[in-house]
Amino acid sequence: MCGISGLLDFRGVLQPEDLSRIGKRMGDTLTHRGPDHGQVWSDAEPGIVLAFRRLSILDLSELGHQPMQSESGRFVVIYNGEIYNFREIRQELGCDIVFRGESDTEILLAAIEKWGLKEAIRRANGMFALALWDKQTRTLSLARDRFGQKPLYFGHAASVFAFASELKAFGALPSWNRTINRDALSLYFRHGYIPEPHSIWQGVRKIEPGTIVTVNPEELIAGKDPVPEHYWDVFDLPARQQSAISSFGGIVDELDTLLQDAISKCMVSDVPLGAFLSGGIDSSLVVALMQAQSGATVNTFTIGFSEAAYNEAHHAAAVAKHLGCNHHELYISPADARSVIPQLPAIYDEPFSDSSQIPTFLVSRFAREQVTVSLSGDGGDELFAGYNRYIWAARIRSVIEQVPHWARATAAASLTAVPTTFWDNAAKVLPSLVCPPQPGDKAHKFADIMSAENFQEAYRRMTSVWTNPDALVIGGIEPETTMSSPDSWQTAIDPISNMMVHDAAAYLPGDILTKVDRASMAVSLESRAPLLDHRVAEFAWSLPDSCRMDSAGGKRMLREVLYRYVPRDLIDRPKMGFGVPVGEWMRGELSEWAEELITETRLKNDGFLEPSIVRDTWAQHLSGRRNWQHRMWSILMFQAWLDEWNVT
């Protein structure tokens, strides 16, 4: 895992020494992503500079250093990630190629020379973000892996075109004008993250997953923005043919074999390797298949909390004990968790408000004490129907289609007219196993969803932090995204499939993978997600609907494979989120910190958020009338981010 950055001085205004100096400064901002080695390559005549920071994982020698030139000298690449099938690609390339070292980077370059960039990365199985300079065509190509596991931003800064793994590298550009994109800010308050291709800064965009962007200096001079080209598109997955395997057992067998291969490929490393283990289905399956194939005891890592509603450590310990893992467990106090909060704006670069960023950082830091690579179970929910909203999708659509909108809106208004405290008190008579947490808030959330005009809007409300962010953001107009575009909602597939493909296209890269990448790379830890092997994704989407869910819930096929390795009683339990009680902390230990960030005077002076909305939401949360932890956390993370970047 590494950090990449660079620029193209397409108007030729920089001196050669300036190119190298700026390139080094950009690279130095990403040292946490690659603490082992740093190097800059530049060519003053076309005005190109590539900067690289290396976290050594494969071929720890100097032969694995980047920037790396191809054997012919035509191509220069910097690349962040891992190509898991690099050995198979090496065999496909043939024995006539002489390799200097054992790195996947060298093999990737050889594949690009033989097949071209698009075909090379279509054959690559892995996670990556790369920049490739072609000396012959004098073009710069930027590419990102299929699901967006590795980040890559690009944009203009006066007369230069720049790119980087993280936004902080753009701060090294002397000509960069930092202007907040208020439309993207509306998207942030809608989702809690800023979805691709948008970013918090005007003029800076994210490379979308599964795309290549080719930058031509002549077109930049002419004012033409580069257009992304898809080499793989998650929205094509629902159209896949169903599996030809006739028996249910045969499907489980094939998935078991496929997952073993995917996980085996992710275990190739020249440095210590382990796995995150929460005790849930996804991480337990990854660890089980790691241990089944490993000649050594697998190191597993989990953190626990004293608050029972947020603690899964005992489940993880039980799974690790059954599998015979070398389990590492660390219980975190509320003070330990809260101490991370001041670091979050710097770690995440742009506003980000999934509060599970806190335990994700803590478990990454804990694992880094023992290993340099850690496998995770990310992707299981999106590919195998693991989220609770999928279970309710069919019922919600049925009500929306059968009950007139006016009737649903009237019922919703009546439901929300009753304070959440009433529903909380009324639910106390129910058994704890039946009663959901925060029933009052869930009742109000349900009312909001059921008042939607159609199912697509209902889904959007399910996944929204703020349902009307334009009212909150001064001057913000929320752009259309894949989550909101009617054209992206496929009428040929069922509602669950539509939700799953949209989650995989937006929520997965924008929230889940961003959270894990920034948290792990902040401590120089490489995180790998074998369930996001594109072969696994394509197989998952080829399965019949009956393989997604059963009476026990979602992720049916993953559970069936896991039952072969772990007893059911260690796995079958309600799904828990990986979070911390930030809502309670805001009413207690964090209240003073929060209040300082959102005083009415400060909000007016900042000029980004409507003070009356913020203050009213805060008052409702403090009083306990509503649990607005997600809305308030999004506000506090934005305000803290303004302080970190010194934006006025």
N, C-alpha and C positions, 0 to 999 in steps of 0.2 A: 504494500500500500504506500502511496506516495502523494506528493503534491506537485501539480504542474501549473505553469503560467507562462505568459509570453506576450509579445506584441508584434504588430506589423506596421511599420512606419511608411504607410502607402503614399504619403506626399513627400517623403524624403527631407523632413525638417530637422531630424535629430543627427547629431554628430556620432561617429562610431563609438567613441568612449561613452556617450550618453546611453546608447543602446545597451551595452554591457552593464553599465551602472544601474540603470532602471530595472533591467532583467534580474540582476542579483537582488535588488531591493524587493522586487515582487516575490522572488523565490524565498527570501529570508522570512517573509511574513507567514510562510507555510512550513516552517521548520518542524512544527509539531506533527505534521503529516509525514515527514521524512527526516528524522533526526540523524540518520547514519551517514548521509553524504549529500552534498549539494554541488551543482555544476550548471554553468551557463554556456550556451552555444549561440553565436550570432554571425550574421553575414551582413555587413554594412551596405553592400551594393543594393540588394533588394529591400533592406531595412527590416530584417527579420531577427528576432531573438527568442530563444526558447530556454526557459529556466526550469530546473528539476530539483526536487528534494526527495531523497530515497529512504524508505524504510525497507531494509534488506530482508527478503523472505526466501527467494530462490536464487541460487548461485550468489553466495555472499561475497564473491571476489569482485575485483575491479572490472571483470568482464561483464558484469551485470549493470554497470553504471550507465546512466543516461545524462543528457541526450545521446542517442545512439544512431549511428549512420549505417545504412544498408551496405551490403558487400560491394555493390556497384558505385556507391557514393551518391546515388540519385536522391534517396530519401533520408530525412532526419526525423526521428520520432521522440516524443516524450509521452509517457503512458502511465496512468495510475490504475492499478488493479491487478487481476490475475486471469490468465487464460488457462483454465483447468485441463483442457484437452491438448495442451501444447505438445505432448509427446506423440499423440496420434497425428497432429498436423505435421510434425517433423517427419514422420514416416511417409505421409502423403506427399511431401515435398520431394522425396527421393534421395538416394544416396549420393547424387552428384554434387550436392551442396555441402561445403565444409563449414562447420560451425566453430566459432572460437571458444564459446562458453556453453553454459547449460541454462541460460535464462530464457523465459518465455518471450521476453522482449525481442531477442535476436530471432527467434522462430517467427514471431509475428511480422517482423520486417521482411524476412525471406518470403513469407506468404504474400505480403503486399506486393513485393517485386514480381512474383510469379502470377498471381491471380488478380491483382488490383485491390484497392482498399475495401470496396464494398463486398466483394466475394470473400476476401480474407476474414472480415469480421462476421460475415454470415456463417462461415465455417467455425468460428471461434465460439467456444462454450465458456463463458466467464462473466466477470464484472469489470468494466473498464470505462475510462474516459481518456481520450488521446488527442494529441495534436501532431499532425504529420505535414512536414514541409517538403514539397516536391520541387527540387531545384530545376528540373527540366521544364515544367509548366509554370513555375513560379506561382504556385497556389498553395494555400494553407487549408488543410482539412481538419475539422473537428468532429469527433464522433463519441457517442455514448452508448452504453450497453442497453440491452433490450428492455429491462425494467427500470433503469435509472438508479442502479445501486451506487454508482459513483457520480459525483456532481461535476458540472462544468458550466461556467458562465462566460458570456462574451458580450462585447459592446464597444462603442466608440468613446474615445476620450480626446476631444479636439481632432487633431490630424492623425491619430493612431487608432488602430484596431487592436483591442486587448482581449485576453481570455485568461481564466484561472479556475482552479478547483474551488476556491472560496472567494467571497466578495472582498475580504480584507486585503487581498493582493492588489485590488484596484486602487487602494489608498496610497500605493507607492508611485502612482502615476502623477507627475507634477501638473498635468493638464486636466485632471479629472474633476468635473464639476458635479458635486454631490447634490442632487435634487431628488426629493422623495416623490415617487410616483403615487399620487393619491388614489388613482384607480386601483392600483395593485394593493394599496392599503385597505381598500374596501374588500378586496378578495381575501386579504389576511383575516379581517374580522368575520368574514363569512365562514372560513374554513379552519382558522387557527394556524394556517401556513399559507404561503403564496404559491399557487400551483404553476407548473410550467405552461408557457414559456416566460411568464412574467417574473420580475424581481422587484424589490423595494425601490431600486434606483431607476430614474429615468435614463433611457438609453442603454440599459444593461438587461440582457435576457438569459434565460437558461436554455441550454441545448436540451431538446426533448428526448426522452428515452427512445432507443431504437432508430435514431436518425444520424445522418451525416450532414454537416454544413461545410460547403466548399467556399472559401473566401478568395476572390480574385481582386488584386489591387486595382486593376483598371475599372472594374465595376464599382469598387468603393469610391474611387475618384469621381465616377459618374453619378454617385449618390444612390446606387442600387444596393439594397440590403440583401445579404445572402439568404437563400431559401432552403429550409431543411428538406432532406430527402430521406424517406423511410426505407430502411432495409429490413425492418421487422415491425409489425404493428399489433399491439395487444387487442385492438378492435377486430382483428381478423380471427381471433381464437374461437368465438362462438360459431363460426361457420365450418369448423373442422368436422370431418366425418366421424361418426361414432365408432368406438372400438369394435373390431370384428370378433373379439373373444366372446364366446357364448356363455360361459359359466361365471358365476360370481366369484368362485374360488380362483378361477383363472385370472380374473382381473386383479384380485389381491396379490396373486403370485407375481404378475407382471409388474405391478406397482412396487412391490417389495424389491424385486430385482433392480428396477430402474432407480429407486431411491438408494439402494446400496451402492450402485455405480456413481450416482451423483455425489453422495457423501464421501465415497472413497476418493474421488477426484479432488474434493475440497480438503482432504487430509494431507495432500502433498505439500510439504513444507520443510525447509532447512533450519527452522527455528522452532522452539517449543510451541505446542498447540493444545488447545482445550476447547471447552464449550460452555455457553451460558445454559443454565438449567433452572427453569421456573417450576417444573413439575407439571406443567400443562402438556397437552397432546403434542404440539409441534416440537418443542425443545426436547421432550422426553423421547420422541421418535428419533430425532437426530442423534441424541446421545446413545440410544440403544443400538442404532446401526453403526455408530462409530465404535462402540465397545465390541460389537460382534465381529468387526473386521480388524480390530487393532491387536497387535501383538503385545501391547503394553496397556497398563491401566490408564484410562482416559481421565484427565483432569476436568472437573466440572465446578462451576461457580454460581453461587446464588447469594442474594442478600435478603435479610428478613427485617420486619418492622414490628415494633411492640404493639401497634394497633392491629387487632385481629382481622378487621375488615380488609386490610391491605397486605396481609402476610400469607405467603405461600411457601415459605422456607421449609416447613416441616414436610410438605408434599414433595418438594424437590429432594430432600434428604432421604425420604423413603424410596423414591425411584432410584437414586444413586446407590443406595445400599443394596437394592435388589440386583442392579446391574453390575455391582462390584467396582464402581468408579472411585477415584481418589477425589472425594468431595470437599470443597472449600466453602465454608459458610460464614457470613459476616452479618451480624445484627447491627442495624443502623438506628441511632437515636434520632428523634425529631431535630435536635440541634445539628447533628451531622448532615441530615438532609437539607436543612435550611441554609447551612453554610455554603452549599453549592450555588444557591440562587444568584449571588452577585457575579458569578462567572458565566452565567447562561447567555447574556447578550453578546459577549465576546466569542463564545463557543459557536453560537448559531448564526452569527453574522447579520442575518436579517430577522425581523420579528418572527417568533415561533412560539406557540403556546400550548403544545401538548405537554401537560405537567409530568407525564411519565419520562420526560427528558431528564428529570432529577434521578430516579433510580437507575435509568439506563447509563448515565454517566458514572454513578457510584459503582455499579457492577462492572463496568468497563475498567475503571481505575483499580478495582479489587483484582480482577483477572490479570491485568497488566503486571502485577507484582510477580506472577508465576509464568505467564506465557506471552507470546507476541502475536499469535493468531487465535481467534476464538470463533467457533461456529455457532450459529443461532437458528431459530426456527421461523424466522420471518418469511412471510409469503403464504403460509398455510391457510390463514383465514380467507384471503382473497381468492386463492385457487381452488380451495376445497369447501367453500361455504361455511366458514366458521363463525361469522358475526351473528349476534342475536337478531339483528334486523332482517336477516335472510329468513329466519324462522317465521317471522311475523308478516313477511311480504305478501304472501298469497291472501291472507285474511284481510290485510289492509286494502289491497287492491279490490277485493270482492266488495267491501263496504263502500269504497269510493265509487265503484262503477254502478252499484245498485241503489245507493241512497243519494238523492239529489243534493247538490252542493249547498243550497240554501238551508236544507234540513241539518246537514252536518255542521255548517257554520253556526247555526242557532244552538245546537247541542254543545258545540265547543265553547261558545260564549258563556253558556250556563255553567259548564264545568269549571272554566277558569275564573268565574265570578266567585267561586268558593275558595277561600285561602288555602294554600298548601298545608298549613298547620292543621286544618280540619281533617284532610285526608291522612296526614301523618298520625293523628290521634285515633282516627277511626280504624286504621290498619293495625293498631296495637293489639286488637282482639284476635288477629290472625296468628297462626303458628309461625315461628321464625323461618321455617323452611319454605313456607308459602309466600310470606310477605317480602316483597322486593325492597331493597334499600331506597330511602328517600321516595316513598310512594306519592307524596304530594307533588313533587317536582315531575315525577314520571306521569302523573295524571295530567298535569298542565302540558307536558311535552306531547302526550298522546292527543290531547285536544287540538294542539297546533297542527299536528300531522294530519289529523282527520279532517281539518277544515281546508286542506289543500284542494285546488281545483281538479288535479289529476294525479296519477300515481307518480309520475316523474317529479312533480313538485313536492309530493309527499316525501319521496326519497331525499330530495335536496334539503328539506327541512330536518330530516333525520340526521343529516350529516353537517348541519349548520351550527356554528357557535352563536352568531348573531343572524337573525332571519331578515333584518333590514339594515345592512351595514351602511348603506348610503345615507341613512338618517344620522348615523353616528359620525361618519367621516366628513369633515367639512371640505366641500369641493370634490369629493370622490364619486365616481360613477363606475359601478362594478362592471367590468368587461365580461363578455360572454366567454365561457369555457366549455370544455367537454362535459362538465357536470351540469351545465344549464342549457346547452344548445339542443333544441328539439331534433336537429339532424343526427345527433349522436345516439339518440334513443332508438334502438333497433326494434321495429315492430314485429320482426320475424321470430324473436326469441322471448322467453318468459320473463316476468319481472325480476326473479332472482338472478337470472343470467345477466340482465341489464345492470343490476346493482353490482354484481361481481366484477363485470368488465370495466365499469366506471370506477370502482374502487381500485382495481389493478392499474388503471390508467392515470388516476389522479391522487387518491389518498395514499396508495402504497409508496410512490416516489416522493410525493410532496410532504408527507408526514412520517410514515414508518421508517423509510429508508434514510430520509434526512436526519431523523432523530438518532438513529443508530450510527450513521456515518460520522456525524459531527461529534457525538459523545465519545465514540471509540477512538477517532483520530485525534481528539484533544489530548489523549494520553498515549498516542502512538501505538494503538492496538489495531490490528487488522481484523475486521469482522466479516465472516463469510456466511452466505445464506444458501445452502444447498437446495432448499425447496424451490428456489427461483431458477434452478437449471431450466432452460427453455424447453428441454425435452419433457421434464416433469409437467410444466405448464401445458404443453400441447397434449400430453397424455390425459391430464386432468380434464381438459375441455372436450376430449373425445368420449368421455364416459357418459352413460345415460343418466337422466335426472335422478333416477332411483338410487344412484350411488352417492349422491351428495348428502342427503339427510335421511334419518330414520327417527323412530320415536325417542331416541336418546339425544337427538340434536344434530348439529352439522358435523362436517369433516368425517363422514362415515368411513370413507376408504382409508384415511390416515389412521383412524381408530382401529380398523380391522387389521392393518399391518402391525400397529403397535401392540395389539393384544397377543401377538405371537412372541413378544419379547418381555412384556410387562403385564402383570395381573390386572384384570379389569378394576378391582377394588382400589387400586392405586391411581387410576386414571379417571374413572367415571364420577364426575362431580360438576357442579355448575361452573361456568366460565367466569374467571376473575380477570379484571383489568390489572395492568402493571402500573399502579399509580401511587400517589401519596395524598394525604388529606389536606391539600392546599386550601380548600374551603374553610376548614376549621382553623387552620393557621392564620388565615386572614382576619378572623374574628378574635384571634389571640395574639400570639407572638409576632405575627407579621403586620398587625394592624397599623402600628406607627410608621413602619417602612412604607406601607401601601398609601397611607394618608398623605405622606410627604410627596408622593409621586402624582397624586391626583387632586391637589388642592384646586379650588375653583380659579384662583389667580394664576396658577401655573398652567392650567388647561387653556385659559383664555390667552395667555402669552404665547404658548406653543402654537395654537391656532390649527390644530389637526383634528381634535375631537370636540363634539358638542358637550360643553360642561354640564348642562342640565341632565342629559341622558346618563352621563358617567356618574354624577353625584346621586341621582335617584336610584340607579342600579346598586351603587355602593351602600346606600342607606337601607335598601331592602335586604341586601345580603347581611349587613351587620346586625339588623334587627331579627334576623331569622325568618322573616316573612317568605323569602325565597332563597334557594341555594343557587346563587349566580356565580359559582366558583369558576366555571369555564369562561363566562363572559368577563369576569373581573380579572382572571389570570391573563386573558388576551390583552386587556388594557394595561395591566401592570408590566407585562413583558414588553409591550411597545414603548411605554414610558421609560422603562429601564434601558431599552435599546437606544432611545433618543439620548440618554445621558452617556452611554458608552461611546456613541459615535459623535457626541458633542454637536448634535443637530439643533439649530435654533430657527 
